[in-house]
Amino acid sequence: MTEQRHTALKELQHLDLRILEAQQRISDFDPRFVEAEESALVLESEAEKTRTRLKEMKLEERRLVASVDEKRAREKRLDERLGSVRNLREEAAVSAELEMVKRALQVDEQEAYTLIDQIRKTEERLGEVDETLAQERDVVEPKMAELIAERADAQKGLASFESERERFVGSMDASELRLYDGIRRGGRSIAVADLTQDGACGHCFVLVPLQVRNEVLHGDVLIRCEGCGVILAAPDPEAVAAAAAEEAARVEVAKVAAEAAATDEAYDANADDTAAPEETNDEDTGDE
Ligand SMILES: [Zn+2]
């Protein structure tokens, strides 16, 4: 009866470990998304900045063009006035003003040429960035879609583990569950551990006193490890059987090895021509 209780706790822990694993898998996607998108994001930001700069340059170009137009109109008016001056003083004044307008016009025109050249280069650059970005998106988009699908799978897996847990704890003893959850609340993932064959806690390997060990194996009460605080459980019969089989196999291998070593030793002793066992002598006779 109580053994079943421990089995339930272990099963719950097994489930919780799978939930943790699934949560970890899901959060592992975050850096993968960032990494997949990174180069495209860098290009996008560059394209954005270039586009803004281009817009500013075109505004400036428009302002310059208007200024050039206005100065050309003034130049034309002054040229006309120069043809109808009434005296030298007036002519000198109009000429001086015309000269000034022409110089300003030259500066504006030079600035406009430089700006137009810059605009052309920036447009070329933007075209290149946009093209690279489009290529990058062709690579990134399927990669992202793949990651999204993989993450959705992982989330589905997590949801199914979580609903399985919900069903499972519904059938568990409430106080036991509280103890288990309490141990895990501190961020620990292990709350139940089997006693080892040597009678130690399977989590921290602190030796459990014999009396306590018997109580654990008997399984009447929930006993916590004095070393690490996990709930101690009797190992599953299958695990015990598997460990016993493993131990038997180990003993068998050791026995065979010991026998082989003994035979070798006897053989060596014989080769050294010291007092050899009769048995070995017989063997040697047989070999000849
Ligand atoms: Zn322990």
Boltz pocket constraint, residues with backbone or C-beta under 6 A from the ligand:
constraints:
  - pocket:
      binder: B
      contacts: [[A, 201], [A, 202], [A, 203], [A, 204], [A, 205], [A, 206], [A, 225], [A, 226], [A, 227], [A, 228], [A, 229], [A, 230]]
      max_distance: 6.0
